[in-house]
Amino acid sequence: MTERTQPATANRVGYVVAIVINAVLLVVVNNLLAWGWISWLTDDFEQVLPLLNLSLTATILVNVLYLAYDAAWFKSISELGLLAISLAVTIRLYQVFPFDFSAYAVDWAVLARAVLIIAMVGVGIAMIVQVVKLVRIAIAAGASEQPSH
């Protein structure tokens, strides 16, 4: 089993797209309050911004690294780290809950909290999947290093 160290062209395009999208998101999330686009977003959103910025910046950095090296083990570890940051962001959003839906007839806060809980569970499951992938990669690497009889 040979380990690919140079990403395929299609993968590189995907990494560049991810970098661009996350860079745009970085600008947008840091200006949401100033732009006033989302009426139900409160000033408490600023309490979530540091973690949100960390998440977006880490995603950009990881995708830059993938442009040069995207071995399965490296991607699995990187994804696990990004998922941990995502979980922290989601937990912080739930704690701060920078949303005010009082202007609406429907109690959107209940739905928003439910979505955040579902997101936390989903990220937790994705973390378990990444750990399993990492273990499988390690087992496969160990098996390929075993001398043949």
Beta strands, then each sheet from edge to edge (+ up, - down):
end
